[in-house]
């Protein structure tokens, strides 16, 4: 009896769901907040308290980590209004916590509740409420105290209002939230991040006291800064600056043509010769960890001011071209921008996208630094020397493009066909010999997790090339940028956090030329990227040299089989003979190169994880120094005699495909 065909699911008017209230947040929390831990939903509450202080209505913020896992934020601002909303007919304090896109930050006009605040996404504390098992709010305002509680985003204890008593404070808001574990990978708060966040709030709001109480640890920390950005940066730097710190502030007045009154920035910049740069930026007190257009404005202002000073004093050596990165590379800074209507990338506001912010910050930084440098010419010359030295180093290295942007994102080579996934453990990049093979690989790959970087011609023998000259070779520069790891030595500790692929696979033809390219690339990795080999990230793909087409026999259909070399080919033919296939009824094809393979063949034989042969590169029985001596004989320019001796001794151990 035939199985009746399945009825396709109906698609009609009833198929369309309209998510109401806070349901969108509960269904897709990752669109609105970080889900690794609940810090960001508490930060939303903290930002509201900071906005009150920024507007001049508060002097104290207290954060308490309670023993039961909840966190409370208390401020002495104006208190959230709790009367009925004129249009919605519900208490305002309830709307703020139960409706997306409801808040006082939208009122930007003359006399609005907030002139400057941390963005206009309008999700804010409603997300905190949606992702908490319980949330309690107490508002002190105009001689009254209002309180209500929520559970899972819904009102659990309706609004109650009473008159203030002698023990109540005059004004302010207290919010206590219990994050819901089902929405987060861990409900534990990253204490280091929280501490850093609170400390930075205190730095950016001189005169405001910020307190952190940890009930479990029975510990309390208090921050009150009067020296602002300068003190903070000096405490954070890991190396001494080569010139005094450059600090300043600039804000538009009411007569400014291009910007709103009060828009502008405060900054403090230090230049060091070594140590890790400290780079922190904020917009309306919101930390922008991914940078953005305000940082681009600082970069632009610094570069143009230093360039102008160098040109004025004729300091630039002949043939040296100064780039923004030469000035910015050794700059540490804390930048606090004020933007009336900030536009952020994403709901968690990690990056500022407001286009005018570049011009805003640059217009205040550049003239201030130009004036300062020309008032302190000796310091100006030291800064110029630092920038010129960086430019000369860059030009010696022959780097064609900037290795990094200001945001820290790699400038990927144009010929790289990247994969879609960001999961490094599954991502692979294939370094492919030739454009034609690269074309087949691009069409045959798994776009989700496999990237292709075609290489043109023979790669440089880098065994005796100095590290600072590596990037003179375009192919090697592109390999380094694509992988996301800088060249290093065996004793170095390179930064592997930028690694973009878990497997770096060398894919070349199965012939002598292909083997030569393999050796050159392995030399590159062993000499200048040894930690990639040590960590097991380097692989060699083994494409087949032969294809055997066998005819149908009995119940067995026609089949294709692939052989890596002559030995495997012989084994396949012996098996066919045993299976009764007459001599000569099969067809043998030899691949002259990867470019001859179709996309389907390349996938089937070399790219498909289920059917390919991928060999991991390991050092084997020799340690680094022992292997180094062997490779010097093979790859060193002045080692012809040692190579000849090695070939005479070991020639019989090698199978050569001529």
C-alpha positions as CSV (number, residue, x, y, z in Angstrom):
1,X,0.0,0.0,0.0
2,X,1.5,3.3,-1.1
3,X,2.2,5.9,1.6
4,X,0.0,9.0,1.1
5,X,1.9,12.1,0.3
6,X,2.5,14.4,3.3
7,X,0.3,17.5,3.4
8,X,2.5,20.6,3.4
9,X,2.1,22.9,6.4
10,X,-0.6,25.5,5.8
11,X,0.5,29.1,5.2
12,X,-2.3,31.5,5.7
13,X,-3.3,34.6,7.6
14,X,-3.3,32.6,10.8
15,X,0.4,31.7,10.3
16,X,1.5,35.3,11.1
17,X,2.3,35.8,14.7
18,X,2.4,39.3,16.3
19,X,4.7,39.4,19.3
20,X,3.5,41.8,21.9
21,X,5.0,43.4,25.0
22,X,8.3,41.9,25.9
23,X,7.9,38.6,24.0
24,X,10.4,39.6,21.2
25,X,13.1,40.0,23.9
26,X,12.3,36.6,25.5
27,X,12.3,34.8,22.1
28,X,15.5,36.4,20.7
29,X,17.4,37.7,23.7
30,X,20.7,37.8,21.7
31,X,19.2,40.6,19.5
32,X,18.9,42.9,22.5
33,X,21.7,42.0,24.9
34,X,24.8,39.9,25.6
35,X,23.8,36.3,26.6
36,X,27.1,35.1,27.9
37,X,26.4,36.8,31.2
38,X,23.9,39.3,32.6
39,X,26.2,42.2,33.0
40,X,24.7,44.2,30.2
41,X,21.1,44.1,31.5
42,X,22.4,45.6,34.8
43,X,24.4,48.1,32.8
44,X,21.1,49.3,31.3
45,X,20.0,50.2,34.8
46,X,23.4,51.8,35.7
47,X,23.3,53.9,32.5
48,X,19.9,55.4,33.6
49,X,21.5,56.3,36.9
50,X,24.5,57.8,35.1
51,X,22.2,59.8,32.8
52,X,20.7,61.4,35.8
53,X,24.2,62.4,37.0
54,X,25.2,63.6,33.5
55,X,22.1,65.8,33.5
56,X,23.2,67.3,36.8
57,X,20.6,65.8,39.1
58,X,22.6,63.1,41.0
59,X,25.9,62.8,42.9
60,X,25.8,59.2,44.1
61,X,25.4,55.8,42.5
62,X,25.6,52.6,44.5
63,X,25.7,49.1,43.1
64,X,25.1,46.1,45.4
65,X,25.8,42.5,44.5
66,X,23.5,40.6,46.9
67,X,24.2,37.2,48.4
68,X,21.1,35.7,46.6
69,X,22.6,36.5,43.1
70,X,20.5,39.7,42.5
71,X,22.0,43.1,41.8
72,X,20.6,46.5,42.8
73,X,21.4,50.0,41.5
74,X,20.6,53.0,43.6
75,X,20.9,56.7,42.6
76,X,19.9,60.1,44.0
77,X,18.5,61.4,40.8
78,X,15.0,62.8,40.2
79,X,13.2,59.4,40.6
80,X,11.1,57.9,37.8
81,X,7.7,59.6,37.5
82,X,4.9,57.3,38.6
83,X,1.8,59.3,37.7
84,X,-0.5,58.2,34.8
85,X,0.9,58.7,31.3
86,X,-1.3,61.3,29.5
87,X,-1.8,59.1,26.4
88,X,-1.4,55.5,27.6
89,X,-3.5,55.9,30.8
90,X,-1.0,53.7,32.8
91,X,1.6,54.6,35.4
92,X,4.7,55.9,33.7
93,X,7.0,53.8,35.9
94,X,5.2,50.7,34.7
95,X,5.4,51.6,31.1
96,X,9.2,52.2,31.4
97,X,9.7,48.6,32.5
98,X,7.1,46.8,30.3
99,X,7.2,48.5,26.9
100,X,9.9,48.5,24.3
101,X,10.6,52.0,22.9
102,X,9.3,53.9,25.9
103,X,11.5,56.3,27.9
104,X,12.4,59.8,28.7
105,X,15.4,59.8,26.3
106,X,13.2,60.5,23.2
107,X,12.3,64.0,24.6
108,X,15.2,65.8,23.0
109,X,13.6,69.2,22.4
110,X,14.1,72.4,24.3
111,X,13.3,71.7,28.0
112,X,13.4,67.9,27.4
113,X,14.1,65.5,30.3
114,X,17.6,64.7,29.0
115,X,19.8,66.7,26.7
116,X,22.4,64.0,26.4
117,X,21.9,60.3,27.1
118,X,23.1,56.9,26.1
119,X,21.2,56.3,22.9
120,X,17.7,56.1,21.4
121,X,17.1,52.4,20.9
122,X,14.4,52.6,23.5
123,X,14.8,49.0,24.8
124,X,16.8,49.8,27.9
125,X,15.5,48.6,31.2
126,X,12.5,46.8,29.6
127,X,15.1,44.2,28.5
128,X,16.4,43.9,32.1
129,X,12.8,43.3,33.2
130,X,12.1,40.7,30.4
131,X,15.1,38.6,31.2
132,X,14.8,38.7,35.0
133,X,12.8,36.2,37.2
134,X,12.0,39.2,39.4
135,X,12.6,43.0,39.3
136,X,11.7,45.5,42.0
137,X,11.6,49.3,41.5
138,X,11.3,52.0,44.2
139,X,11.1,55.6,43.2
140,X,11.4,58.5,45.7
141,X,10.0,61.7,44.2
142,X,8.2,64.9,45.2
143,X,7.6,63.7,48.8
144,X,6.3,60.3,47.9
145,X,7.6,56.8,47.6
146,X,6.3,54.5,44.8
147,X,7.2,50.8,44.5
148,X,6.1,47.9,42.3
149,X,7.5,44.5,41.3
150,X,7.6,42.4,38.2
151,X,8.1,38.7,37.5
152,X,9.3,37.6,34.0
153,X,8.4,41.0,32.7
154,X,4.8,41.1,33.9
155,X,3.5,43.1,36.9
156,X,3.5,40.9,40.0
157,X,2.9,43.5,42.7
158,X,1.0,46.5,41.4
159,X,2.1,50.1,42.0
160,X,1.8,51.3,45.6
161,X,2.4,54.9,46.6
162,X,2.9,56.3,50.1
163,X,4.1,59.5,51.7
164,X,7.8,59.8,52.5
165,X,8.7,59.3,56.2
166,X,11.7,60.7,58.2
167,X,13.8,57.6,57.2
168,X,13.3,58.0,53.5
169,X,15.7,59.8,51.2
170,X,14.3,62.8,49.3
171,X,14.7,61.6,45.7
172,X,16.2,58.9,43.6
173,X,15.5,55.4,42.2
174,X,16.5,51.9,43.4
175,X,16.2,48.9,41.0
176,X,16.9,45.3,42.1
177,X,16.9,42.5,39.5
178,X,17.3,38.7,39.6
179,X,18.6,37.6,36.2
180,X,16.8,34.6,34.7
181,X,19.4,31.8,34.3
182,X,17.6,30.3,31.2
183,X,18.6,33.3,29.1
184,X,22.3,33.3,29.9
185,X,25.2,30.9,29.6
186,X,26.2,31.8,33.1
187,X,24.4,34.0,35.7
188,X,27.7,34.9,37.4
189,X,28.7,38.5,37.0
190,X,32.2,39.1,35.6
191,X,33.5,41.1,38.6
192,X,36.5,42.5,36.8
193,X,34.3,44.0,34.0
194,X,31.8,45.4,36.4
195,X,34.5,47.0,38.5
196,X,36.1,48.5,35.4
197,X,32.7,49.8,34.3
198,X,32.0,51.5,37.6
199,X,35.5,52.9,37.9
200,X,35.2,54.4,34.4
201,X,31.8,56.0,35.3
202,X,33.4,57.7,38.2
203,X,36.3,58.9,36.0
204,X,33.9,60.4,33.4
205,X,31.8,62.1,36.1
206,X,34.2,64.0,38.4
207,X,32.5,64.7,41.7
208,X,30.1,61.8,41.5
209,X,30.7,59.0,44.1
210,X,30.3,55.5,42.7
211,X,30.2,52.6,45.2
212,X,30.3,48.8,44.7
213,X,29.2,46.6,47.6
214,X,29.8,42.8,47.4
215,X,27.7,41.1,50.1
216,X,29.3,37.6,49.6
217,X,32.8,38.9,49.8
218,X,31.8,41.4,52.5
219,X,33.7,44.0,50.5
220,X,33.1,47.6,49.4
221,X,34.9,49.8,46.8
222,X,34.3,53.5,46.4
223,X,35.5,55.7,43.5
224,X,35.5,59.5,43.5
225,X,37.7,61.2,41.0
226,X,38.5,64.9,40.8
227,X,41.4,64.6,38.4
228,X,39.3,63.0,35.7
229,X,40.8,61.5,32.6
230,X,44.4,62.4,33.3
231,X,44.6,60.5,36.6
232,X,42.8,57.5,35.2
233,X,45.0,57.2,32.1
234,X,48.2,57.6,34.1
235,X,47.1,54.8,36.5
236,X,46.3,52.5,33.6
237,X,49.4,52.9,31.4
238,X,51.9,50.1,31.3
239,X,54.8,52.3,30.1
240,X,56.0,55.9,30.6
241,X,54.8,58.4,28.0
242,X,57.6,60.0,25.8
243,X,55.9,63.4,26.1
244,X,53.5,64.9,28.7
245,X,49.9,63.8,28.4
246,X,47.8,65.8,25.9
247,X,44.4,66.5,27.4
248,X,41.7,68.8,26.4
249,X,38.0,69.4,25.9
250,X,35.9,71.1,23.3
251,X,32.1,71.6,23.1
252,X,29.9,73.5,20.8
253,X,28.3,76.7,22.0
254,X,24.9,78.1,21.1
255,X,26.3,79.9,18.1
256,X,27.8,76.8,16.4
257,X,26.5,76.2,12.9
258,X,27.1,72.5,12.6
259,X,26.5,71.0,16.0
260,X,24.1,71.3,18.9
261,X,25.0,73.2,22.0
262,X,27.0,71.0,24.4
263,X,28.1,68.5,21.8
264,X,31.8,67.7,21.8
265,X,34.4,65.7,23.6
266,X,36.9,65.4,26.5
267,X,40.1,63.5,25.8
268,X,43.4,62.6,27.3
269,X,46.1,61.1,25.0
270,X,49.5,59.5,25.9
271,X,52.2,58.4,23.4
272,X,54.5,55.6,24.5
273,X,57.3,53.7,22.7
274,X,56.4,50.3,24.1
275,X,53.8,48.5,26.2
276,X,50.2,47.7,25.3
277,X,48.2,50.8,24.3
278,X,45.3,51.7,26.5
279,X,42.2,52.7,24.4
280,X,38.9,53.5,26.0
281,X,36.1,55.5,24.5
282,X,32.6,56.5,25.7
283,X,29.6,58.3,24.3
284,X,27.4,60.0,26.8
285,X,29.1,57.8,29.4
286,X,28.2,54.6,27.5
287,X,31.4,52.5,26.9
288,X,32.0,51.8,23.2
289,X,34.3,48.8,23.3
290,X,34.2,48.4,19.5
291,X,35.1,52.1,18.9
292,X,33.3,53.9,16.2
293,X,33.2,57.3,14.5
294,X,34.2,59.3,17.6
295,X,37.5,57.3,17.7
296,X,37.9,58.0,14.0
297,X,37.6,61.7,14.7
298,X,40.3,61.5,17.4
299,X,42.5,59.6,15.0
300,X,41.9,62.1,12.3
301,X,42.6,65.1,14.5
302,X,45.8,63.7,16.0
303,X,47.1,62.7,12.5
304,X,46.4,66.1,10.9
305,X,47.8,68.1,13.8
306,X,51.1,66.1,13.9
307,X,51.4,66.1,10.1
308,X,50.9,69.9,10.1
309,X,53.6,70.3,12.7
310,X,56.1,68.1,10.8
311,X,55.4,70.0,7.5
312,X,55.7,73.4,9.3
313,X,59.1,72.4,10.7
314,X,60.3,70.5,7.6
315,X,61.0,67.3,9.6
316,X,59.9,64.6,7.2
317,X,62.9,62.8,5.6
318,X,62.8,62.4,1.8
319,X,60.9,59.4,0.6
320,X,58.9,58.9,3.8
321,X,55.2,59.1,3.6
322,X,53.3,59.6,6.8
323,X,50.0,57.6,7.4
324,X,47.5,58.0,10.2
325,X,48.5,54.6,11.6
326,X,52.1,55.9,12.1
327,X,50.8,58.6,14.5
328,X,48.0,56.5,16.1
329,X,49.9,53.2,16.6
330,X,51.6,54.3,19.8
331,X,48.7,56.4,21.2
332,X,46.9,55.5,24.3
333,X,43.7,57.5,25.1
334,X,40.5,57.9,27.0
335,X,37.9,59.7,25.0
336,X,34.5,60.8,26.3
337,X,32.2,62.2,23.6
338,X,28.9,64.0,24.0
339,X,26.5,63.5,21.1
340,X,22.9,64.8,21.2
341,X,21.4,62.0,19.1
342,X,23.9,59.1,19.1
343,X,23.3,56.3,16.6
344,X,24.8,53.0,17.7
345,X,25.5,49.7,15.9
346,X,23.4,47.0,17.6
347,X,21.3,47.1,20.8
348,X,24.2,46.8,23.2
349,X,25.7,50.1,21.9
350,X,29.3,48.8,21.5
351,X,30.1,51.0,18.5
352,X,29.1,54.5,17.5
353,X,27.9,54.9,13.9
354,X,26.9,58.6,13.9
355,X,28.7,60.1,10.9
356,X,28.9,63.6,12.2
357,X,31.0,62.4,15.2
358,X,34.1,62.2,13.1
359,X,33.9,65.9,12.2
360,X,32.8,66.8,15.7
361,X,35.7,65.3,17.6
362,X,38.3,66.1,14.9
363,X,37.3,69.8,14.8
364,X,38.1,70.2,18.5
365,X,41.2,67.9,18.8
366,X,43.2,69.1,15.8
367,X,43.4,72.8,16.6
368,X,44.1,72.1,20.3
369,X,46.9,69.7,19.5
370,X,48.4,72.0,16.8
371,X,48.5,74.9,19.3
372,X,50.0,72.7,22.0
373,X,52.7,71.3,19.8
374,X,53.8,74.7,18.6
375,X,53.8,76.0,22.2
376,X,56.0,73.0,23.2
377,X,58.3,72.6,20.1
378,X,60.7,70.1,21.9
379,X,57.8,67.8,22.7
380,X,56.5,68.3,19.2
381,X,59.8,67.1,17.8
382,X,59.8,64.0,20.0
383,X,56.3,63.1,18.8
384,X,57.3,63.7,15.2
385,X,60.4,61.4,15.7
386,X,58.1,58.7,17.0
387,X,55.7,59.0,14.1
388,X,58.5,59.2,11.5
389,X,60.2,56.1,13.0
390,X,56.9,54.2,12.7
391,X,56.5,55.3,9.1
392,X,60.1,54.2,8.2
393,X,59.6,50.8,9.9
394,X,56.3,50.3,8.0
395,X,57.9,51.3,4.7
396,X,60.9,49.0,5.2
397,X,58.6,46.1,5.8
398,X,57.0,46.9,2.5
399,X,53.5,46.6,3.8
400,X,51.2,47.6,1.0
401,X,48.1,48.2,3.1
402,X,47.4,49.0,6.8
403,X,47.5,45.8,8.8
404,X,44.8,47.0,11.2
405,X,42.1,49.6,11.2
406,X,41.5,51.9,14.1
407,X,38.8,49.6,15.4
408,X,41.3,46.7,15.5
409,X,39.6,44.8,12.6
410,X,42.0,43.2,10.1
411,X,42.0,44.6,6.5
412,X,41.5,41.3,4.7
413,X,43.1,40.8,1.3
414,X,40.7,41.3,-1.6
415,X,41.4,37.9,-3.2
416,X,40.3,36.1,0.0
417,X,37.0,34.4,-0.3
418,X,36.0,34.2,3.3
419,X,33.5,31.8,5.0
420,X,30.3,32.9,6.7
421,X,30.8,31.3,10.1
422,X,32.6,33.0,13.0
423,X,33.2,29.7,14.8
424,X,37.0,29.4,14.7
425,X,37.0,25.8,15.8
426,X,35.2,24.8,12.6
427,X,36.5,27.4,10.2
428,X,39.2,26.4,7.7
429,X,41.3,28.4,5.2
430,X,42.8,26.7,2.1
431,X,46.0,28.3,0.7
432,X,45.4,27.2,-2.9
433,X,48.1,27.1,-5.7
434,X,47.0,29.2,-8.7
435,X,43.9,31.2,-9.7
436,X,42.3,28.4,-11.7
437,X,42.4,26.0,-8.8
438,X,41.2,28.8,-6.5
439,X,38.2,29.2,-8.8
440,X,37.2,25.5,-8.6
441,X,37.8,25.6,-4.8
442,X,35.6,28.6,-4.4
443,X,32.7,26.9,-6.2
444,X,33.2,23.5,-4.6
445,X,33.8,24.6,-1.0
446,X,31.4,24.7,2.0
447,X,30.7,28.4,2.1
448,X,29.7,28.2,5.8
449,X,33.1,27.1,7.2
450,X,35.7,27.0,4.3
451,X,37.6,30.0,3.1
452,X,39.9,30.1,0.0
453,X,43.0,32.2,-0.5
454,X,44.5,31.7,-4.0
455,X,48.3,32.2,-4.2
456,X,50.0,33.4,-7.4
457,X,53.2,31.8,-8.4
458,X,55.9,30.3,-6.2
459,X,55.9,31.6,-2.6
460,X,59.1,33.2,-1.5
461,X,61.7,31.0,0.3
462,X,61.6,32.7,3.7
463,X,64.1,30.6,5.6
464,X,66.7,33.4,5.6
465,X,64.4,36.4,5.3
466,X,64.3,38.8,8.3
467,X,60.9,39.1,9.9
468,X,60.6,42.9,9.3
469,X,61.1,42.3,5.6
470,X,58.4,39.6,5.3
471,X,55.6,41.9,4.3
472,X,57.6,43.1,1.2
473,X,56.1,39.9,-0.3
474,X,52.4,40.4,-1.1
475,X,51.5,36.7,-0.8
476,X,53.1,36.4,2.6
477,X,51.5,39.6,3.8
478,X,48.1,38.3,2.6
479,X,48.5,35.0,4.3
480,X,49.4,36.7,7.7
481,X,46.4,39.1,7.5
482,X,44.0,36.4,6.4
483,X,45.1,34.0,9.2
484,X,45.0,36.9,11.8
485,X,48.4,36.1,13.5
486,X,51.6,38.1,13.1
487,X,54.9,36.5,12.3
488,X,56.9,35.4,15.4
489,X,59.8,33.2,16.6
490,X,59.8,30.0,18.6
491,X,60.6,31.8,21.8
492,X,57.9,34.5,21.3
493,X,54.4,34.5,22.8
494,X,52.4,35.8,19.9
495,X,48.8,37.2,20.3
496,X,46.7,34.3,19.0
497,X,43.4,36.0,19.9
498,X,43.1,37.3,16.3
499,X,43.3,33.8,14.8
500,X,40.5,33.4,12.3
501,X,40.6,29.7,11.4
502,X,41.1,26.6,13.4
503,X,42.7,24.8,10.3
504,X,45.2,26.4,7.9
505,X,45.4,24.0,5.0
506,X,48.0,24.0,2.3
507,X,46.4,22.8,-1.0
508,X,48.7,22.3,-4.0
509,X,49.0,20.1,-7.0
510,X,50.0,16.4,-6.4
511,X,53.0,16.8,-8.7
512,X,56.6,18.0,-8.2
513,X,55.8,21.7,-8.5
514,X,53.0,21.3,-6.0
515,X,55.3,19.6,-3.6
516,X,57.8,22.5,-4.0
517,X,55.1,25.0,-3.1
518,X,54.1,22.8,-0.1
519,X,57.7,22.9,1.1
520,X,58.0,26.7,0.7
521,X,54.8,27.2,2.7
522,X,55.8,24.7,5.4
523,X,59.1,26.6,5.6
524,X,57.2,29.9,6.1
525,X,55.1,28.4,8.9
526,X,58.0,26.7,10.6
527,X,60.3,29.7,10.5
528,X,57.9,32.6,11.1
529,X,54.6,31.1,12.5
530,X,55.9,28.2,14.7
531,X,53.2,28.5,17.3
532,X,50.6,27.7,14.7
533,X,52.3,24.4,14.1
534,X,52.8,23.8,17.8
535,X,49.1,24.4,18.5
536,X,48.1,22.0,15.7
537,X,46.6,24.5,13.3
538,X,48.6,23.7,10.1
539,X,47.5,21.0,7.7
540,X,48.5,19.7,4.3
541,X,45.6,18.6,2.0
542,X,46.4,15.6,-0.2
543,X,44.6,15.8,-3.6
544,X,44.6,12.7,-5.8
545,X,47.0,12.2,-8.7
546,X,44.8,9.7,-10.6
547,X,41.2,8.9,-11.2
548,X,40.0,5.4,-12.2
549,X,36.6,5.0,-13.9
550,X,35.4,1.4,-13.5
551,X,32.6,0.0,-15.6
552,X,29.4,-1.4,-14.2
553,X,29.8,-5.1,-13.2
554,X,26.9,-7.3,-12.1
555,X,24.9,-5.5,-9.5
556,X,27.7,-2.9,-9.0
557,X,27.2,0.3,-10.9
558,X,29.9,2.2,-12.6
559,X,32.2,3.9,-10.1
560,X,35.0,6.5,-9.8
561,X,38.0,5.9,-7.5
562,X,40.8,8.2,-6.7
563,X,44.5,7.4,-6.0
564,X,47.0,9.7,-4.3
565,X,50.0,8.1,-6.1
566,X,51.3,5.1,-8.1
567,X,51.1,2.8,-5.1
568,X,47.4,3.4,-4.5
569,X,46.7,3.2,-8.3
570,X,48.3,-0.3,-8.4
571,X,46.2,-1.3,-5.4
572,X,42.9,-0.1,-7.0
573,X,43.7,-1.9,-10.3
574,X,44.5,-5.2,-8.4
575,X,41.2,-4.9,-6.6
576,X,39.3,-4.4,-9.9
577,X,41.0,-7.5,-11.4
578,X,40.0,-9.5,-8.3
579,X,36.4,-8.3,-8.8
580,X,36.5,-9.7,-12.3
581,X,36.8,-6.5,-14.3
582,X,38.5,-7.4,-17.7
583,X,41.9,-5.9,-18.3
584,X,41.7,-2.6,-20.0
585,X,38.0,-2.0,-19.4
586,X,38.7,0.7,-16.9
587,X,39.9,4.2,-17.7
588,X,42.8,5.9,-15.9
589,X,43.0,9.7,-15.9
590,X,45.9,11.6,-14.5
591,X,45.3,15.1,-13.1
592,X,47.9,17.5,-14.2
593,X,46.8,20.0,-11.5
594,X,44.0,21.1,-9.3
595,X,42.8,23.5,-12.0
596,X,41.8,20.5,-14.1
597,X,39.4,19.3,-11.5
598,X,35.8,20.4,-11.5
599,X,34.3,22.0,-8.4
600,X,32.4,18.7,-7.7
601,X,35.6,16.6,-8.0
602,X,37.6,19.0,-5.8
603,X,34.9,18.9,-3.1
604,X,34.6,15.1,-3.3
605,X,38.3,14.4,-3.1
606,X,39.9,17.2,-1.2
607,X,37.5,19.5,0.6
608,X,34.7,17.3,1.9
609,X,35.6,16.5,5.6
610,X,34.0,13.1,5.2
611,X,36.1,12.0,2.2
612,X,39.2,14.1,2.0
613,X,42.7,13.3,3.3
614,X,44.1,16.1,5.5
615,X,47.4,15.6,7.3
616,X,48.2,17.6,10.4
617,X,51.8,19.1,10.5
618,X,53.8,18.1,13.5
619,X,57.5,18.3,14.4
620,X,57.8,14.5,15.0
621,X,60.8,13.0,16.6
622,X,63.0,16.2,16.3
623,X,62.7,19.3,18.5
624,X,62.6,22.7,17.1
625,X,66.4,23.1,17.0
626,X,67.0,19.7,15.5
627,X,64.4,20.3,12.8
628,X,65.9,23.8,12.2
629,X,69.3,22.2,11.4
630,X,67.7,19.8,8.9
631,X,65.7,22.5,7.1
632,X,68.8,24.8,6.9
633,X,70.5,22.1,4.8
634,X,67.5,21.9,2.5
635,X,66.5,25.6,2.3
636,X,69.6,27.6,3.0
637,X,71.2,29.6,0.1
638,X,74.7,28.6,1.0
639,X,74.1,25.0,1.7
640,X,74.6,23.4,-1.7
641,X,77.3,21.0,-0.5
642,X,75.3,19.9,2.5
643,X,72.3,19.4,0.3
644,X,74.3,17.3,-2.2
645,X,75.6,15.1,0.7
646,X,72.1,14.7,2.1
647,X,70.8,13.7,-1.3
648,X,73.5,11.1,-1.8
649,X,72.8,9.6,1.6
650,X,69.0,9.6,1.5
651,X,68.1,9.6,-2.2
652,X,66.9,6.0,-2.0
653,X,64.3,6.9,0.7
654,X,62.4,9.2,-1.6
655,X,59.8,8.4,-4.3
656,X,60.0,11.1,-7.0
657,X,57.2,11.8,-9.4
658,X,58.9,13.2,-12.5
